[in-house]
């Protein structure tokens, strides 16, 4: 039995369970894992600068309080940073770290990530995942800042 499939709506940039008729779809576990790893809000580090009005909300998944691992990434902070090469390097590092568990758990032999600014308030992110069998799978997403 496969995992419930999560899909990303490119217009609203919301993740949702995929439906087929009245049933939940299964499959595409690798893409679902990337979506959860990148777009679930990981709790902010103590030295992160949070946006005005959100300083008391470091976000994060509630179960991380009880687990050893932290789910998600801190990519949610990208649009409050200056649009420059340092921020792009930061995003690439954060996106890579968010997928490191795939290598640690033997899901992937290697993971490579590329990030780029596409326009004002837009970042492109891609991942190439090479499984232990040698199979290569690529994912690309465009993330746009919400007004």
N, CA, C and O atoms as CSV, one atom per row, in Angstrom:
chain,resi,resn,atom,element,x,y,z
A,1,UNK,N,N,0.845,-1.189,0.000
A,1,UNK,CA,C,0.000,0.000,0.000
A,1,UNK,C,C,0.885,1.245,0.000
A,1,UNK,O,O,1.791,1.362,0.826
A,2,UNK,N,N,0.632,2.162,-0.911
A,2,UNK,CA,C,1.429,3.370,-1.019
A,2,UNK,C,C,0.942,4.470,-0.101
A,2,UNK,O,O,-0.102,4.358,0.542
A,3,UNK,N,N,1.727,5.538,-0.055
A,3,UNK,CA,C,1.350,6.715,0.719
A,3,UNK,C,C,0.258,7.486,-0.005
A,3,UNK,O,O,0.098,7.369,-1.220
A,4,UNK,N,N,-0.491,8.275,0.754
A,4,UNK,CA,C,-1.465,9.173,0.151
A,4,UNK,C,C,-0.694,10.213,-0.644
A,4,UNK,O,O,0.278,10.786,-0.151
A,5,UNK,N,N,-1.120,10.452,-1.849
A,5,UNK,CA,C,-0.426,11.367,-2.751
A,5,UNK,C,C,-0.808,12.809,-2.441
A,5,UNK,O,O,-1.985,13.153,-2.327
A,6,UNK,N,N,0.218,13.636,-2.310
A,6,UNK,CA,C,0.016,15.069,-2.145
A,6,UNK,C,C,0.402,15.743,-3.450
A,6,UNK,O,O,1.413,15.398,-4.061
A,7,UNK,N,N,-0.407,16.707,-3.874
A,7,UNK,CA,C,-0.120,17.476,-5.075
A,7,UNK,C,C,-0.078,18.957,-4.713
A,7,UNK,O,O,-0.694,19.396,-3.742
A,8,UNK,N,N,0.655,19.705,-5.510
A,8,UNK,CA,C,0.808,21.135,-5.284
A,8,UNK,C,C,0.014,21.890,-6.336
A,8,UNK,O,O,0.204,21.682,-7.534
A,9,UNK,N,N,-0.874,22.764,-5.887
A,9,UNK,CA,C,-1.631,23.612,-6.800
A,9,UNK,C,C,-0.721,24.769,-7.201
A,9,UNK,O,O,-0.355,25.575,-6.346
A,10,UNK,N,N,-0.341,24.877,-8.486
A,10,UNK,CA,C,0.600,25.915,-8.904
A,10,UNK,C,C,0.038,27.330,-8.844
A,10,UNK,O,O,0.800,28.295,-8.891
A,11,UNK,N,N,-1.260,27.467,-8.743
A,11,UNK,CA,C,-1.868,28.798,-8.674
A,11,UNK,C,C,-1.912,29.297,-7.233
A,11,UNK,O,O,-1.476,30.413,-6.953
A,12,UNK,N,N,-2.427,28.495,-6.333
A,12,UNK,CA,C,-2.555,28.911,-4.935
A,12,UNK,C,C,-1.351,28.517,-4.098
A,12,UNK,O,O,-1.198,28.977,-2.966
A,13,UNK,N,N,-0.497,27.668,-4.652
A,13,UNK,CA,C,0.662,27.109,-3.983
A,13,UNK,C,C,0.275,26.414,-2.679
A,13,UNK,O,O,0.990,26.480,-1.680
A,14,UNK,N,N,-0.858,25.759,-2.719
A,14,UNK,CA,C,-1.315,24.971,-1.577
A,14,UNK,C,C,-1.164,23.488,-1.904
A,14,UNK,O,O,-1.442,23.053,-3.021
A,15,UNK,N,N,-0.728,22.738,-0.928
A,15,UNK,CA,C,-0.659,21.293,-1.081
A,15,UNK,C,C,-1.972,20.684,-0.643
A,15,UNK,O,O,-2.614,21.177,0.284
A,16,UNK,N,N,-2.370,19.616,-1.305
A,16,UNK,CA,C,-3.620,18.959,-0.932
A,16,UNK,C,C,-3.508,17.489,-1.317
A,16,UNK,O,O,-2.667,17.104,-2.130
A,17,UNK,N,N,-4.368,16.685,-0.719
A,17,UNK,CA,C,-4.425,15.276,-1.071
A,17,UNK,C,C,-5.029,15.152,-2.469
A,17,UNK,O,O,-6.007,15.826,-2.793
A,18,UNK,N,N,-4.445,14.293,-3.286
A,18,UNK,CA,C,-4.975,14.051,-4.625
A,18,UNK,C,C,-6.176,13.121,-4.527
A,18,UNK,O,O,-6.156,12.144,-3.778
A,19,UNK,N,N,-7.203,13.425,-5.274
A,19,UNK,CA,C,-8.427,12.627,-5.269
A,19,UNK,C,C,-8.662,12.054,-6.660
A,19,UNK,O,O,-8.354,12.681,-7.674
A,20,UNK,N,N,-9.210,10.856,-6.678
A,20,UNK,CA,C,-9.625,10.232,-7.924
A,20,UNK,C,C,-11.039,9.739,-7.685
A,20,UNK,O,O,-11.256,8.756,-6.977
A,21,UNK,N,N,-11.994,10.428,-8.279
A,21,UNK,CA,C,-13.392,10.143,-7.949
A,21,UNK,C,C,-13.599,10.550,-6.494
A,21,UNK,O,O,-13.324,11.691,-6.125
A,22,UNK,N,N,-14.068,9.652,-5.691
A,22,UNK,CA,C,-14.253,9.935,-4.266
A,22,UNK,C,C,-13.167,9.320,-3.398
A,22,UNK,O,O,-13.284,9.317,-2.173
A,23,UNK,N,N,-12.105,8.797,-4.020
A,23,UNK,CA,C,-11.058,8.107,-3.271
A,23,UNK,C,C,-9.768,8.913,-3.251
A,23,UNK,O,O,-9.471,9.672,-4.174
A,24,UNK,N,N,-9.011,8.729,-2.178
A,24,UNK,CA,C,-7.684,9.320,-2.105
A,24,UNK,C,C,-6.740,8.551,-3.026
A,24,UNK,O,O,-6.726,7.320,-3.030
A,25,UNK,N,N,-5.952,9.290,-3.805
A,25,UNK,CA,C,-4.956,8.641,-4.655
A,25,UNK,C,C,-3.756,8.231,-3.809
A,25,UNK,O,O,-3.466,8.835,-2.776
A,26,UNK,N,N,-3.073,7.198,-4.268
A,26,UNK,CA,C,-1.838,6.772,-3.632
A,26,UNK,C,C,-0.726,6.821,-4.664
A,26,UNK,O,O,-0.981,6.869,-5.867
A,27,UNK,N,N,0.505,6.809,-4.183
A,27,UNK,CA,C,1.645,6.777,-5.092
A,27,UNK,C,C,2.410,8.079,-5.101
A,27,UNK,O,O,2.124,8.996,-4.331
A,28,UNK,N,N,3.393,8.144,-5.992
A,28,UNK,CA,C,4.281,9.304,-6.092
A,28,UNK,C,C,4.880,9.668,-4.734
A,28,UNK,O,O,4.961,10.841,-4.369
A,29,UNK,N,N,5.301,8.632,-3.988
A,29,UNK,CA,C,5.815,8.829,-2.647
A,29,UNK,C,C,7.010,9.770,-2.609
A,29,UNK,O,O,7.153,10.556,-1.672
A,30,UNK,N,N,7.869,9.696,-3.620
A,30,UNK,CA,C,9.062,10.537,-3.640
A,30,UNK,C,C,8.683,12.012,-3.767
A,30,UNK,O,O,9.241,12.856,-3.065
A,31,UNK,N,N,7.748,12.326,-4.648
A,31,UNK,CA,C,7.319,13.720,-4.778
A,31,UNK,C,C,6.614,14.197,-3.515
A,31,UNK,O,O,6.828,15.326,-3.073
A,32,UNK,N,N,5.784,13.355,-2.936
A,32,UNK,CA,C,5.121,13.725,-1.687
A,32,UNK,C,C,6.161,14.022,-0.608
A,32,UNK,O,O,6.004,14.971,0.161
A,33,UNK,N,N,7.218,13.218,-0.549
A,33,UNK,CA,C,8.279,13.433,0.439
A,33,UNK,C,C,8.994,14.760,0.212
A,33,UNK,O,O,9.317,15.461,1.171
A,34,UNK,N,N,9.247,15.113,-1.055
A,34,UNK,CA,C,9.891,16.396,-1.353
A,34,UNK,C,C,8.977,17.548,-0.955
A,34,UNK,O,O,9.429,18.511,-0.337
A,35,UNK,N,N,7.708,17.459,-1.300
A,35,UNK,CA,C,6.762,18.531,-0.962
A,35,UNK,C,C,6.676,18.738,0.547
A,35,UNK,O,O,6.701,19.875,1.017
A,36,UNK,N,N,6.576,17.658,1.302
A,36,UNK,CA,C,6.506,17.781,2.760
A,36,UNK,C,C,7.817,18.340,3.305
A,36,UNK,O,O,7.813,19.208,4.179
A,37,UNK,N,N,8.933,17.842,2.790
A,37,UNK,CA,C,10.240,18.272,3.290
A,37,UNK,C,C,10.519,19.746,3.023
A,37,UNK,O,O,11.112,20.425,3.861
A,38,UNK,N,N,10.106,20.240,1.882
A,38,UNK,CA,C,10.373,21.638,1.545
A,38,UNK,C,C,9.321,22.603,2.057
A,38,UNK,O,O,9.655,23.704,2.495
A,39,UNK,N,N,8.051,22.209,2.010
A,39,UNK,CA,C,6.992,23.190,2.220
A,39,UNK,C,C,6.210,23.036,3.512
A,39,UNK,O,O,5.175,23.678,3.696
A,40,UNK,N,N,6.696,22.192,4.404
A,40,UNK,CA,C,6.193,22.197,5.774
A,40,UNK,C,C,7.102,23.133,6.553
A,40,UNK,O,O,8.324,23.044,6.436
A,41,UNK,N,N,6.532,24.017,7.338
A,41,UNK,CA,C,7.321,25.019,8.048
A,41,UNK,C,C,8.070,24.398,9.224
A,41,UNK,O,O,7.467,23.930,10.189
A,42,UNK,N,N,9.396,24.404,9.120
A,42,UNK,CA,C,10.229,23.975,10.245
A,42,UNK,C,C,10.353,25.150,11.213
A,42,UNK,O,O,10.322,26.310,10.803
A,43,UNK,N,N,10.491,24.845,12.473
A,43,UNK,CA,C,10.603,25.900,13.483
A,43,UNK,C,C,11.840,26.757,13.193
A,43,UNK,O,O,12.885,26.246,12.790
A,44,UNK,N,N,11.701,28.060,13.406
A,44,UNK,CA,C,12.800,28.995,13.174
A,44,UNK,C,C,13.919,28.751,14.180
A,44,UNK,O,O,13.674,28.373,15.326
A,45,UNK,N,N,15.140,28.973,13.732
A,45,UNK,CA,C,16.282,28.945,14.643
A,45,UNK,C,C,16.219,30.182,15.525
A,45,UNK,O,O,15.636,31.193,15.133
A,46,UNK,N,N,16.814,30.115,16.717
A,46,UNK,CA,C,16.766,31.278,17.618
A,46,UNK,C,C,17.366,32.552,17.015
A,46,UNK,O,O,16.943,33.651,17.373
A,47,UNK,N,N,18.335,32.430,16.113
A,47,UNK,CA,C,18.959,33.621,15.534
A,47,UNK,C,C,18.308,34.084,14.230
A,47,UNK,O,O,18.777,35.047,13.624
A,48,UNK,N,N,17.237,33.419,13.787
A,48,UNK,CA,C,16.530,33.854,12.589
A,48,UNK,C,C,15.785,35.160,12.862
A,48,UNK,O,O,15.238,35.365,13.945
A,49,UNK,N,N,15.777,36.025,11.869
A,49,UNK,CA,C,15.017,37.270,11.961
A,49,UNK,C,C,13.646,37.001,11.369
A,49,UNK,O,O,13.520,36.708,10.180
A,50,UNK,N,N,12.630,37.101,12.194
A,50,UNK,CA,C,11.264,36.840,11.733
A,50,UNK,C,C,10.607,38.132,11.270
A,50,UNK,O,O,11.000,39.217,11.696
A,51,UNK,N,N,9.625,38.023,10.413
A,51,UNK,CA,C,8.977,39.225,9.880
A,51,UNK,C,C,8.237,39.987,10.969
A,51,UNK,O,O,7.825,39.412,11.976
A,52,UNK,N,N,8.074,41.293,10.751
A,52,UNK,CA,C,7.338,42.101,11.730
A,52,UNK,C,C,5.962,41.500,12.004
A,52,UNK,O,O,5.265,41.074,11.084
A,53,UNK,N,N,5.588,41.472,13.255
A,53,UNK,CA,C,4.293,40.938,13.646
A,53,UNK,C,C,4.292,39.438,13.838
A,53,UNK,O,O,3.296,38.884,14.302
A,54,UNK,N,N,5.380,38.760,13.497
A,54,UNK,CA,C,5.442,37.307,13.654
A,54,UNK,C,C,6.581,36.874,14.569
A,54,UNK,O,O,6.892,35.686,14.650
A,55,UNK,N,N,7.202,37.822,15.253
A,55,UNK,CA,C,8.351,37.506,16.102
A,55,UNK,C,C,8.011,36.490,17.185
A,55,UNK,O,O,8.894,35.764,17.644
A,56,UNK,N,N,6.767,36.424,17.595
A,56,UNK,CA,C,6.365,35.470,18.633
A,56,UNK,C,C,5.950,34.121,18.047
A,56,UNK,O,O,5.598,33.206,18.791
A,57,UNK,N,N,5.987,33.991,16.725
A,57,UNK,CA,C,5.564,32.750,16.080
A,57,UNK,C,C,6.692,32.158,15.249
A,57,UNK,O,O,6.841,32.499,14.076
A,58,UNK,N,N,7.494,31.268,15.849
A,58,UNK,CA,C,8.588,30.662,15.100
A,58,UNK,C,C,8.146,29.524,14.192
A,58,UNK,O,O,8.976,28.839,13.594
A,59,UNK,N,N,6.830,29.324,14.091
A,59,UNK,CA,C,6.221,28.280,13.266
A,59,UNK,C,C,6.698,26.894,13.693
A,59,UNK,O,O,7.050,26.683,14.853
A,60,UNK,N,N,6.707,25.959,12.758
A,60,UNK,CA,C,7.117,24.605,13.072
A,60,UNK,C,C,5.944,23.670,13.193
A,60,UNK,O,O,4.802,24.098,13.357
A,61,UNK,N,N,6.237,22.383,13.111
A,61,UNK,CA,C,5.215,21.351,13.222
A,61,UNK,C,C,5.105,20.943,14.678
A,61,UNK,O,O,6.128,20.709,15.322
A,62,UNK,N,N,3.910,20.851,15.212
A,62,UNK,CA,C,3.703,20.605,16.632
A,62,UNK,C,C,4.380,19.328,17.112
A,62,UNK,O,O,4.852,19.276,18.247
A,63,UNK,N,N,4.439,18.302,16.278
A,63,UNK,CA,C,5.016,17.022,16.710
A,63,UNK,C,C,6.538,17.080,16.858
A,63,UNK,O,O,7.130,16.196,17.476
A,64,UNK,N,N,7.179,18.114,16.295
A,64,UNK,CA,C,8.625,18.236,16.474
A,64,UNK,C,C,8.987,18.450,17.940
A,64,UNK,O,O,10.136,18.246,18.331
A,65,UNK,N,N,8.026,18.856,18.741
A,65,UNK,CA,C,8.249,19.003,20.172
A,65,UNK,C,C,8.579,17.654,20.794
A,65,UNK,O,O,9.305,17.580,21.785
A,66,UNK,N,N,8.044,16.590,20.210
A,66,UNK,CA,C,8.182,15.256,20.780
A,66,UNK,C,C,9.142,14.357,20.010
A,66,UNK,O,O,9.573,13.330,20.535
A,67,UNK,N,N,9.479,14.715,18.798
A,67,UNK,CA,C,10.320,13.877,17.942
A,67,UNK,C,C,11.755,14.366,17.973
A,67,UNK,O,O,12.018,15.515,18.327
A,68,UNK,N,N,12.686,13.495,17.603
A,68,UNK,CA,C,14.081,13.890,17.498
A,68,UNK,C,C,14.366,14.647,16.216
A,68,UNK,O,O,15.188,15.564,16.208
A,69,UNK,N,N,13.692,14.273,15.123
A,69,UNK,CA,C,13.880,14.941,13.839
A,69,UNK,C,C,12.943,16.139,13.742
A,69,UNK,O,O,11.913,16.200,14.413
A,70,UNK,N,N,13.320,17.079,12.900
A,70,UNK,CA,C,12.413,18.177,12.608
A,70,UNK,C,C,11.939,18.017,11.173
A,70,UNK,O,O,12.734,17.782,10.263
A,71,UNK,N,N,10.641,18.148,10.988
A,71,UNK,CA,C,10.028,18.006,9.672
A,71,UNK,C,C,10.040,19.360,8.970
A,71,UNK,O,O,9.845,20.399,9.600
A,72,UNK,N,N,10.267,19.336,7.675
A,72,UNK,CA,C,10.125,20.553,6.888
A,72,UNK,C,C,11.408,21.328,6.714
A,72,UNK,O,O,12.508,20.801,6.875
A,73,UNK,N,N,11.236,22.608,6.379
A,73,UNK,CA,C,12.374,23.490,6.141
A,73,UNK,C,C,12.031,24.902,6.620
A,73,UNK,O,O,10.890,25.213,6.959
A,74,UNK,N,N,13.055,25.729,6.632
A,74,UNK,CA,C,12.864,27.133,6.994
A,74,UNK,C,C,12.723,28.010,5.740
A,74,UNK,O,O,12.915,29.224,5.802
A,75,UNK,N,N,12.390,27.390,4.613
A,75,UNK,CA,C,12.212,28.146,3.367
A,75,UNK,C,C,11.092,29.180,3.465
A,75,UNK,O,O,11.042,30.122,2.674
A,76,UNK,N,N,10.199,29.005,4.429
A,76,UNK,CA,C,9.096,29.965,4.595
A,76,UNK,C,C,9.618,31.372,4.880
A,76,UNK,O,O,8.872,32.342,4.751
A,77,UNK,N,N,10.885,31.495,5.265
A,77,UNK,CA,C,11.470,32.802,5.570
A,77,UNK,C,C,12.038,33.512,4.341
A,77,UNK,O,O,12.462,34.662,4.444
A,78,UNK,N,N,12.054,32.859,3.195
A,78,UNK,CA,C,12.754,33.373,2.019
A,78,UNK,C,C,12.284,34.759,1.587
A,78,UNK,O,O,13.109,35.584,1.193
A,79,UNK,N,N,11.008,35.032,1.648
A,79,UNK,CA,C,10.504,36.282,1.100
A,79,UNK,C,C,10.664,37.472,2.042
A,79,UNK,O,O,10.286,38.590,1.693
A,80,UNK,N,N,11.214,37.247,3.218
A,80,UNK,CA,C,11.529,38.350,4.130
A,80,UNK,C,C,13.009,38.662,4.114
A,80,UNK,O,O,13.497,39.447,4.927
A,81,UNK,N,N,13.710,38.058,3.206
A,81,UNK,CA,C,15.147,38.281,3.061
A,81,UNK,C,C,15.412,39.134,1.831
A,81,UNK,O,O,14.578,39.238,0.931
A,82,UNK,N,N,16.582,39.737,1.815
A,82,UNK,CA,C,16.985,40.544,0.667
A,82,UNK,C,C,17.195,39.622,-0.534
A,82,UNK,O,O,17.746,38.530,-0.393
A,83,UNK,N,N,16.759,40.057,-1.701
A,83,UNK,CA,C,16.927,39.273,-2.927
A,83,UNK,C,C,18.351,39.483,-3.439
A,83,UNK,O,O,18.625,40.419,-4.191
A,84,UNK,N,N,19.251,38.592,-3.016
A,84,UNK,CA,C,20.637,38.662,-3.464
A,84,UNK,C,C,21.237,37.257,-3.469
A,84,UNK,O,O,20.564,36.285,-3.125
A,85,UNK,N,N,22.499,37.159,-3.858
A,85,UNK,CA,C,23.146,35.852,-3.966
A,85,UNK,C,C,23.261,35.166,-2.606
A,85,UNK,O,O,23.148,33.943,-2.529
A,86,UNK,N,N,23.482,35.919,-1.542
A,86,UNK,CA,C,23.563,35.315,-0.205
A,86,UNK,C,C,22.253,34.622,0.163
A,86,UNK,O,O,22.259,33.528,0.727
A,87,UNK,N,N,21.145,35.256,-0.156
A,87,UNK,CA,C,19.838,34.658,0.128
A,87,UNK,C,C,19.618,33.420,-0.738
A,87,UNK,O,O,19.076,32.419,-0.268
A,88,UNK,N,N,20.030,33.484,-1.979
A,88,UNK,CA,C,19.894,32.325,-2.861
A,88,UNK,C,C,20.745,31.157,-2.351
A,88,UNK,O,O,20.303,30.008,-2.373
A,89,UNK,N,N,21.959,31.454,-1.896
A,89,UNK,CA,C,22.814,30.416,-1.307
A,89,UNK,C,C,22.179,29.845,-0.045
A,89,UNK,O,O,22.230,28.637,0.187
A,90,UNK,N,N,21.579,30.715,0.773
A,90,UNK,CA,C,20.892,30.284,1.997
A,90,UNK,C,C,19.747,29.335,1.630
A,90,UNK,O,O,19.594,28.278,2.242
A,91,UNK,N,N,18.950,29.713,0.637
A,91,UNK,CA,C,17.805,28.892,0.227
A,91,UNK,C,C,18.270,27.537,-0.293
A,91,UNK,O,O,17.660,26.513,0.016
A,92,UNK,N,N,19.332,27.520,-1.070
A,92,UNK,CA,C,19.855,26.273,-1.605
A,92,UNK,C,C,20.323,25.361,-0.466
A,92,UNK,O,O,20.081,24.154,-0.483
A,93,UNK,N,N,20.988,25.950,0.507
A,93,UNK,CA,C,21.462,25.181,1.665
A,93,UNK,C,C,20.297,24.625,2.481
A,93,UNK,O,O,20.310,23.457,2.871
A,94,UNK,N,N,19.296,25.456,2.737
A,94,UNK,CA,C,18.115,25.034,3.515
A,94,UNK,C,C,17.361,23.930,2.776
A,94,UNK,O,O,16.942,22.949,3.390
A,95,UNK,N,N,17.185,24.085,1.464
A,95,UNK,CA,C,16.465,23.079,0.668
A,95,UNK,C,C,17.234,21.759,0.628
A,95,UNK,O,O,16.630,20.687,0.658
A,96,UNK,N,N,18.557,21.833,0.562
A,96,UNK,CA,C,19.385,20.623,0.559
A,96,UNK,C,C,19.304,19.914,1.910
A,96,UNK,O,O,19.147,18.694,1.966
A,97,UNK,N,N,19.410,20.675,2.987
A,97,UNK,CA,C,19.326,20.090,4.336
A,97,UNK,C,C,17.965,19.428,4.574
A,97,UNK,O,O,17.876,18.408,5.257
A,98,UNK,N,N,16.919,20.011,4.012
A,98,UNK,CA,C,15.579,19.460,4.207
A,98,UNK,C,C,15.415,18.090,3.558
A,98,UNK,O,O,14.554,17.308,3.963
A,99,UNK,N,N,16.237,17.799,2.552
A,99,UNK,CA,C,16.163,16.506,1.869
A,99,UNK,C,C,17.248,15.530,2.336
A,99,UNK,O,O,17.288,14.390,1.871
A,100,UNK,N,N,18.113,15.953,3.231
A,100,UNK,CA,C,19.213,15.110,3.693
A,100,UNK,C,C,18.717,13.801,4.310
A,100,UNK,O,O,19.395,12.777,4.219
A,101,UNK,N,N,17.546,13.830,4.933
A,101,UNK,CA,C,17.015,12.618,5.562
A,101,UNK,C,C,16.850,11.489,4.547
A,101,UNK,O,O,16.930,10.315,4.907
A,102,UNK,N,N,16.617,11.842,3.264
A,102,UNK,CA,C,16.447,10.817,2.233
A,102,UNK,C,C,17.731,9.993,2.072
A,102,UNK,O,O,17.675,8.777,1.884
A,103,UNK,N,N,18.865,10.651,2.147
A,103,UNK,CA,C,20.149,9.952,2.075
A,103,UNK,C,C,20.382,9.176,3.369
A,103,UNK,O,O,20.771,8.008,3.341
A,104,UNK,N,N,20.142,9.837,4.503
A,104,UNK,CA,C,20.356,9.202,5.808
A,104,UNK,C,C,19.525,7.936,5.975
A,104,UNK,O,O,19.985,6.960,6.568
A,105,UNK,N,N,18.297,7.952,5.451
A,105,UNK,CA,C,17.382,6.813,5.595
A,105,UNK,C,C,17.471,5.809,4.441
A,105,UNK,O,O,16.733,4.825,4.423
A,106,UNK,N,N,18.365,6.049,3.483
A,106,UNK,CA,C,18.553,5.115,2.380
A,106,UNK,C,C,17.520,5.219,1.279
A,106,UNK,O,O,17.452,4.342,0.418
A,107,UNK,N,N,16.714,6.269,1.283
A,107,UNK,CA,C,15.724,6.478,0.224
A,107,UNK,C,C,16.422,6.946,-1.053
A,107,UNK,O,O,15.987,6.627,-2.159
A,108,UNK,N,N,17.503,7.701,-0.890
A,108,UNK,CA,C,18.251,8.239,-2.021
A,108,UNK,C,C,19.743,7.988,-1.825
A,108,UNK,O,O,20.247,7.996,-0.702
A,109,UNK,N,N,20.432,7.768,-2.933
A,109,UNK,CA,C,21.891,7.671,-2.889
A,109,UNK,C,C,22.491,9.077,-2.881
A,109,UNK,O,O,23.520,9.321,-2.252
A,110,UNK,N,N,21.826,10.005,-3.593
A,110,UNK,CA,C,22.271,11.398,-3.598
A,110,UNK,C,C,21.104,12.313,-3.934
A,110,UNK,O,O,20.110,11.905,-4.535
A,111,UNK,N,N,21.260,13.544,-3.529
A,111,UNK,CA,C,20.255,14.579,-3.784
A,111,UNK,C,C,21.009,15.838,-4.198
A,111,UNK,O,O,21.963,16.236,-3.530
A,112,UNK,N,N,20.595,16.459,-5.278
A,112,UNK,CA,C,21.165,17.762,-5.635
A,112,UNK,C,C,20.015,18.749,-5.812
A,112,UNK,O,O,18.949,18.413,-6.327
A,113,UNK,N,N,20.267,19.966,-5.372
A,113,UNK,CA,C,19.234,21.006,-5.360
A,113,UNK,C,C,19.746,22.225,-6.104
A,113,UNK,O,O,20.932,22.549,-6.040
A,114,UNK,N,N,18.853,22.896,-6.807
A,114,UNK,CA,C,19.178,24.153,-7.472
A,114,UNK,C,C,18.062,25.143,-7.169
A,114,UNK,O,O,16.880,24.815,-7.275
A,115,UNK,N,N,18.446,26.348,-6.794
A,115,UNK,CA,C,17.463,27.410,-6.546
A,115,UNK,C,C,17.843,28.618,-7.390
A,115,UNK,O,O,19.021,28.865,-7.648
A,116,UNK,N,N,16.835,29.363,-7.815
A,116,UNK,CA,C,17.093,30.582,-8.574
A,116,UNK,C,C,15.927,31.539,-8.424
A,116,UNK,O,O,14.770,31.127,-8.334
A,117,UNK,N,N,16.250,32.828,-8.398
A,117,UNK,CA,C,15.205,33.833,-8.402
A,117,UNK,C,C,14.669,33.947,-9.820
A,117,UNK,O,O,15.442,34.031,-10.775
A,118,UNK,N,N,13.357,33.950,-9.958
A,118,UNK,CA,C,12.732,34.020,-11.273
A,118,UNK,C,C,12.144,35.388,-11.562
A,118,UNK,O,O,11.932,35.740,-12.722
A,119,UNK,N,N,11.887,36.142,-10.544
A,119,UNK,CA,C,11.287,37.456,-10.678
A,119,UNK,C,C,10.977,37.976,-9.297
A,119,UNK,O,O,11.284,37.322,-8.300
A,120,UNK,N,N,10.386,39.122,-9.229
A,120,UNK,CA,C,10.061,39.713,-7.938
A,120,UNK,C,C,9.104,38.793,-7.179
A,120,UNK,O,O,8.012,38.483,-7.655
A,121,UNK,N,N,9.533,38.367,-6.001
A,121,UNK,CA,C,8.691,37.517,-5.167
A,121,UNK,C,C,8.518,36.106,-5.683
A,121,UNK,O,O,7.543,35.437,-5.339
A,122,UNK,N,N,9.462,35.635,-6.515
A,122,UNK,CA,C,9.362,34.290,-7.087
A,122,UNK,C,C,10.708,33.580,-7.010
A,122,UNK,O,O,11.749,34.154,-7.330
A,123,UNK,N,N,10.670,32.327,-6.581
A,123,UNK,CA,C,11.879,31.512,-6.564
A,123,UNK,C,C,11.569,30.177,-7.235
A,123,UNK,O,O,10.506,29.590,-7.031
A,124,UNK,N,N,12.512,29.717,-8.030
A,124,UNK,CA,C,12.403,28.407,-8.650
A,124,UNK,C,C,13.282,27.436,-7.880
A,124,UNK,O,O,14.404,27.778,-7.504
A,125,UNK,N,N,12.791,26.245,-7.644
A,125,UNK,CA,C,13.535,25.230,-6.907
A,125,UNK,C,C,13.417,23.908,-7.632
A,125,UNK,O,O,12.329,23.505,-8.045
A,126,UNK,N,N,14.541,23.240,-7.783
A,126,UNK,CA,C,14.500,21.913,-8.391
A,126,UNK,C,C,15.373,20.970,-7.582
A,126,UNK,O,O,16.345,21.380,-6.947
A,127,UNK,N,N,15.005,19.708,-7.622
A,127,UNK,CA,C,15.763,18.659,-6.937
A,127,UNK,C,C,15.939,17.499,-7.900
A,127,UNK,O,O,15.006,17.117,-8.605
A,128,UNK,N,N,17.135,16.947,-7.923
A,128,UNK,CA,C,17.410,15.719,-8.644
A,128,UNK,C,C,17.742,14.673,-7.588
A,128,UNK,O,O,18.712,14.806,-6.841
A,129,UNK,N,N,16.925,13.640,-7.542
A,129,UNK,CA,C,17.106,12.583,-6.557
A,129,UNK,C,C,17.534,11.321,-7.286
A,129,UNK,O,O,16.851,10.845,-8.193
A,130,UNK,N,N,18.666,10.794,-6.877
A,130,UNK,CA,C,19.154,9.539,-7.438
A,130,UNK,C,C,18.955,8.468,-6.376
A,130,UNK,O,O,19.551,8.511,-5.300
A,131,UNK,N,N,18.107,7.517,-6.705
A,131,UNK,CA,C,17.792,6.438,-5.765
A,131,UNK,C,C,18.951,5.439,-5.709
A,131,UNK,O,O,19.803,5.434,-6.599
A,132,UNK,N,N,18.993,4.596,-4.679
A,132,UNK,CA,C,20.061,3.598,-4.577
A,132,UNK,C,C,20.138,2.677,-5.800
A,132,UNK,O,O,21.201,2.133,-6.099
A,133,UNK,N,N,19.025,2.503,-6.501
A,133,UNK,CA,C,19.002,1.667,-7.716
A,133,UNK,C,C,19.620,2.382,-8.919
A,133,UNK,O,O,19.869,1.761,-9.952
A,134,UNK,N,N,19.865,3.682,-8.784
A,134,UNK,CA,C,20.378,4.486,-9.891
A,134,UNK,C,C,19.304,5.268,-10.617
A,134,UNK,O,O,19.617,6.132,-11.435
A,135,UNK,N,N,18.041,4.980,-10.332
A,135,UNK,CA,C,16.945,5.710,-10.964
A,135,UNK,C,C,17.014,7.186,-10.566
A,135,UNK,O,O,17.195,7.519,-9.395
A,136,UNK,N,N,16.865,8.060,-11.563
A,136,UNK,CA,C,16.909,9.499,-11.330
A,136,UNK,C,C,15.528,10.099,-11.507
A,136,UNK,O,O,14.828,9.818,-12.479
A,137,UNK,N,N,15.149,10.936,-10.544
A,137,UNK,CA,C,13.860,11.612,-10.608
A,137,UNK,C,C,14.079,13.087,-10.299
A,137,UNK,O,O,14.744,13.435,-9.323
A,138,UNK,N,N,13.516,13.950,-11.138
A,138,UNK,CA,C,13.660,15.394,-10.960
A,138,UNK,C,C,12.306,16.019,-10.640
A,138,UNK,O,O,11.271,15.604,-11.161
A,139,UNK,N,N,12.339,17.014,-9.781
A,139,UNK,CA,C,11.144,17.783,-9.420
A,139,UNK,C,C,11.490,19.258,-9.521
A,139,UNK,O,O,12.573,19.677,-9.114
A,140,UNK,N,N,10.570,20.044,-10.065
A,140,UNK,CA,C,10.768,21.482,-10.181
A,140,UNK,C,C,9.499,22.189,-9.737
A,140,UNK,O,O,8.390,21.811,-10.115
A,141,UNK,N,N,9.688,23.230,-8.923
A,141,UNK,CA,C,8.555,24.009,-8.421
A,141,UNK,C,C,8.882,25.483,-8.532
A,141,UNK,O,O,10.040,25.888,-8.433
A,142,UNK,N,N,7.856,26.271,-8.738
A,142,UNK,CA,C,7.975,27.726,-8.694
A,142,UNK,C,C,7.146,28.181,-7.510
A,142,UNK,O,O,5.961,27.868,-7.399
A,143,UNK,N,N,7.789,28.921,-6.635
A,143,UNK,CA,C,7.132,29.384,-5.422
A,143,UNK,C,C,7.002,30.894,-5.516
A,143,UNK,O,O,7.996,31.601,-5.684
A,144,UNK,N,N,5.781,31.382,-5.408
A,144,UNK,CA,C,5.525,32.817,-5.518
A,144,UNK,C,C,5.035,33.361,-4.186
A,144,UNK,O,O,4.194,32.759,-3.519
A,145,UNK,N,N,5.569,34.490,-3.822
A,145,UNK,CA,C,5.179,35.141,-2.577
A,145,UNK,C,C,3.710,35.528,-2.643
A,145,UNK,O,O,3.237,36.087,-3.631
A,146,UNK,N,N,3.004,35.215,-1.565
A,146,UNK,CA,C,1.595,35.600,-1.485
A,146,UNK,C,C,1.489,37.032,-0.984
A,146,UNK,O,O,2.252,37.438,-0.107
A,147,UNK,N,N,0.568,37.789,-1.521
A,147,UNK,CA,C,0.409,39.202,-1.141
A,147,UNK,C,C,-0.052,39.340,0.280
A,147,UNK,O,O,-0.236,40.457,0.763
